[in-house]
Amino acid sequence: MTSTELTFAVGFAYMESEQIENFCWVLEKLKELFVKKDMCPQVILTDRDLALMKAIEVVFPSSINLLCRFHINKNVGVKCKQHVVNDLQKTIDTLLMEVVWASDEVEYGQQLHQLEQACVDYSGFINYVKDTWLTPHRHRFVGAWINRVLHLGNTTTNRVESAHWKLKQMLGNSIGDMVKCWEAMNNNLRLQLGNIRASFQKSFYEVEHAHVSPFYGYLRGSVSRAALRRIAEELLRVDYVGTNRQICGCTLRTSYGLPCACELGRYRLGGIPIPIDVVHVHWRKLTMEVELEVGEDDGSEVDMTSAMDELWRRFRSLDVIGKRALKSRVCELAYPIMTTLCPPPEKIKTKGGVKKKGKKPADYDVYRDPSYHEYVDKASQSSQRQSQSSQRQSQPSQTSKKIKLSKKQPQFILQFPNHIRSYIEDVVNVESDDNCGFRVIASLHGYGNPCMTFFSMTSSHSPNVSIYCIGFVNRNHWVQINMKEGFPLPPVTLDLKKFRSHIATTWMLGFA
C-alpha cells in the first residue's frame, strides 16, 4: 500500500501447487526484490492457509502474520447458521464482533465471557470459535493484539482480492499463452503506476480545506493527504481525550504510525504545529524512486546548488510582478506555517439591516414590510400544505375503484370569479401529483386509473350528457367543482370552432 492508500503489485507468480515448498519458493523470490537485504516486511496479512503461514515463518521469521478478519467472519457466520437458531444469530454475531474489536486484554476477557454466556446452549459453535480461531490465533486478528502492530489499517485481504480481480479482467480467460499473460500484467502495472503518481501529485500541490490551518504547516506537501485526513479525524478526539494516554489508547500511533489524540493535544496546548518527524516515513514517501542505502549517496542526489543558481537567475530576470509571485511561492516552501494574508484593520459589519427592538420575524432576515405578492404567496403555500396533509391522512383504498377525494376546501372558492361563486356548491380536491387534471376527469367518470382519452370535438350532442366542472387554483392545481342547478356556462372557447368536426356543431345547439 502506498502512502496515498493505493494498492500496487510487486510481482506475480505461477505455482504448481499450494504446498509449503511452493510458498517458500515464491517468498524467497519476493525477498530478492528488496533493495535493502536486511529489510523484511513488518506485517504480512493472509487468510488461514496453514501452508502459507508456515512458509512465512520460515522465510520471514521476524514478520508478524495477521489473519483476514473478513474471511474469519464468513467462516464463523456459516458455522453459526448451522448451530444457532435464527433468533439468536444476530445477537451472537454482534457479541463476536465485540470480542474481535476489543481494545485491550481486559475488555477481551469480558466480551468473551458474555459470548460464552450467550452460547451456553450451543457448545458446538463456541468450541469451534475458541479452538479454531481465538485460542491459537487471537493475536493475529483481535484488536487487543493487532492494534499494537503497524498494520496501517490493513486487517483484511480485500486489497489483494481486488487486485487479483483486476488482473483477471485484463487476462479475459485462462487459455492465453505466456506472452498474453505478460502483456496483461504489464498493462496492469502501468495503470497502477499512473494512478499512484497522480495521487502523489495531488498530495504535493492540492490542499484540502480542513488542512489549511497552520497546525498542519509542516505536513502540507510533505505528507500524503490520506495521512492528513486521518490526523484531522483524530484531532476531533482531542476535546474529550486531552493529553491523557489512558483514555486515548494511542491506537493511531501504534497501528498507523501517526500522532494520536493525546499527542495532538500536547501540540495544541503548546501552540506549535505538528512536527513532521512524528509521522512515520511510510506516509512521507510521495515518490516511486528507490531510496539509496547509507554510504551510496555521494551528495549529487540531494545537491541543490545548480537549482538555486537557476532560481536566482530567473528571479533577477523577472519584473516586479513576477518577482512578487516567485517570492510568494518560495515563501510557501520556506515558511509553511506562515501566511501572507493580513487581518482587516477593523471589524467589518456584514449585516446591513437596521436593528429594531422586538422579536425578529421568522421568515425575514431584517425588519421590513412584506410586499403584497409575498402575502399572497404565503397564503397559497399554506393552503397547499393543508391540502397535502389532509390527503396524507386519507389514503386511498386498494380495493376501491373510485379515487377517494378530500373534504371541502373553502379557501379555493375565493380563487374563482365573483359572479360564479354563488353557484358553487362544493370544491373537491384531488391528489397533486402533476396529473390532477386527469384525476378530476377520471374521478367524475368513476375510474381510479386516469389513463383515458377523450374526443370531445368529434362526437354529437346527446340528451343524457353529463356536465363536468373543474377549476384551476393556486396556478398549479386542478380541482373538481360541484355546481348548483341553473349555473351559467362560461363562454365557449374559440378553438372549438376551429378544430371541431361537422357533427360536433350540435353541442352549441343543445346548450343554446
C-alpha positions, 0 to 999 in steps of 0.5 A, a space after each residue: 500500500 502506498 502512502 496515498 492508500 493505493 494498492 500496487 503489485 510487486 510481482 506475480 507468480 505461477 505455482 504448481 501447487 499450494 504446498 509449503 515448498 511452493 510458498 517458500 519458493 515464491 517468498 524467497 523470490 519476493 525477498 530478492 526484490 528488496 533493495 535493502 537485504 536486511 529489510 523484511 516486511 513488518 506485517 504480512 496479512 493472509 487468510 488461514 492457509 496453514 501452508 502459507 503461514 508456515 512458509 512465512 515463518 520460515 522465510 520471514 521469521 521476524 514478520 508478524 502474520 495477521 489473519 483476514 478478519 473478513 474471511 474469519 467472519 464468513 467462516 464463523 457466520 456459516 458455522 453459526 447458521 448451522 448451530 444457532 437458531 435464527 433468533 439468536 444469530 444476530 445477537 451472537 454475531 454482534 457479541 463476536 464482533 465485540 470480542 474481535 474489536 476489543 481494545 485491550 486484554 481486559 475488555 477481551 476477557 469480558 466480551 468473551 465471557 458474555 459470548 460464552 454466556 450467550 452460547 451456553 446452549 450451543 457448545 458446538 459453535 463456541 468450541 469451534 470459535 475458541 479452538 479454531 480461531 481465538 485460542 491459537 490465533 487471537 493475536 493475529 486478528 483481535 484488536 487487543 493484539 493487532 492494534 499494537 502492530 503497524 498494520 496501517 489499517 490493513 486487517 483484511 485481504 480485500 486489497 489483494 482480492 481486488 487486485 487479483 480481480 483486476 488482473 483477471 479482467 485484463 487476462 479475459 480467460 485462462 487459455 492465453 499463452 505466456 506472452 498474453 499473460 505478460 502483456 496483461 500484467 504489464 498493462 496492469 502495472 502501468 495503470 497502477 503506476 499512473 494512478 499512484 503518481 497522480 495521487 502523489 501529485 495531488 498530495 504535493 500541490 492540492 490542499 484540502 480545506 480542513 488542512 489549511 490551518 497552520 497546525 498542519 504547516 509542516 505536513 502540507 506537501 510533505 505528507 500524503 493527504 490520506 495521512 492528513 485526513 486521518 490526523 484531522 479525524 483524530 484531532 476531533 478526539 482531542 476535546 474529550 481525550 486531552 493529553 491523557 494516554 489512558 483514555 486515548 489508547 494511542 491506537 493511531 500511533 501504534 497501528 498507523 504510525 501517526 500522532 494520536 489524540 493525546 499527542 495532538 493535544 500536547 501540540 495544541 496546548 503548546 501552540 506549535 504545529 505538528 512536527 513532521 518527524 512524528 509521522 512515520 516515513 511510510 506516509 512521507 514517501 510521495 515518490 516511486 524512486 528507490 531510496 539509496 542505502 547509507 554510504 551510496 549517496 555521494 551528495 549529487 542526489 540531494 545537491 541543490 546548488 545548480 537549482 538555486 543558481 537557476 532560481 536566482 537567475 530567473 528571479 533577477 530576470 523577472 519584473 516586479 510582478 513576477 518577482 512578487 509571485 516567485 517570492 510568494 511561492 518560495 515563501 510557501 516552501 520556506 515558511 509553511 506555517 506562515 501566511 501572507 494574508 493580513 487581518 482587516 484593520 477593523 471589524 467589518 459589519 456584514 449585516 446591513 439591516 437596521 436593528 429594531 427592538 422586538 422579536 425578529 420575524 421568522 421568515 425575514 432576515 431584517 425588519 421590513 414590510 412584506 410586499 403584497 405578492 409575498 402575502 399572497 404567496 404565503 397564503 397559497 403555500 399554506 393552503 397547499 400544505 393543508 391540502 397535502 396533509 389532509 390527503 396524507 391522512 386519507 389514503 386511498 383504498 386498494 380495493 376501491 375503484 373510485 379515487 377517494 377525494 378530500 373534504 371541502 376546501 373553502 379557501 379555493 372558492 375565493 380563487 374563482 370569479 365573483 359572479 360564479 361563486 354563488 353557484 358553487 356548491 362544493 370544491 373537491 380536491 384531488 391528489 397533486 401529483 402533476 396529473 390532477 387534471 386527469 384525476 378530476 376527469 377520471 374521478 367524475 367518470 368513476 375510474 381510479 386509473 386516469 389513463 383515458 382519452 377523450 374526443 370531445 370535438 368529434 362526437 354529437 350532442 346527446 340528451 343524457 350528457 353529463 356536465 363536468 366542472 373543474 377549476 384551476 387554483 393556486 396556478 398549479 392545481 386542478 380541482 373538481 367543482 360541484 355546481 348548483 342547478 341553473 349555473 351559467 356556462 362560461 363562454 365557449 372557447 374559440 378553438 372549438 370552432 376551429 378544430 371541431 368536426 361537422 357533427 360536433 356543431 350540435 353541442 352549441 345547439 343543445 346548450 343554446 
